[in-house]
């Protein structure tokens, strides 16, 4: 009879699989907020909307972002996403990604 691994090992393995899956994804979410319980046009219930935003985690996300912890992309990710703005910049992996990302940013921020 095969012996099952300890519960702690199962949890650790499950967490490792979850983290691997999350690092492979770029999730985007659309959060819908009901403006009122009756779903009537032109009626806005401020307390209901605030409660929905709080329970969905949006208020905490906003607080964290305002504190200066935005999403950070690697230089390669930045190049893959924004290089189409200036095709003369080498693609990610085609040289010094940091220098190329900085050159791309400077071209549009200066």
C-alpha positions, 0 to 999 in steps of 0.5 A: 500500500502506498503511503500518502505524503504528510499534510504539510508536504501536500500543502507545500506542493499545492502552494508551489503549483499555485504560485507557478500557475500565477506567475504564468498568468497576467490576469485582468478583471472587470469588476461590476458594481450594482448602482442600486438594489432595484437596478433602476437607471439614474439611481445611485446608492453611494453606501451600496457601491462603497460596500461592494468596492470594499468587499471586492478588495478594491479599496485596499488595492487603491490604498496600496497603490497610493502608498507607492506600490504600483505593479512593476514590470521587468525591462523585458516585459516593458519592451514587449509591451511598449516597443511597438511605439518605437520599432527602432528600439531592439526587441527584448532579448536583443541586447541590454533590455534595461538600456533599451527600455530606458531609451524607449521611455526617454523617447516619449517622456522627454 
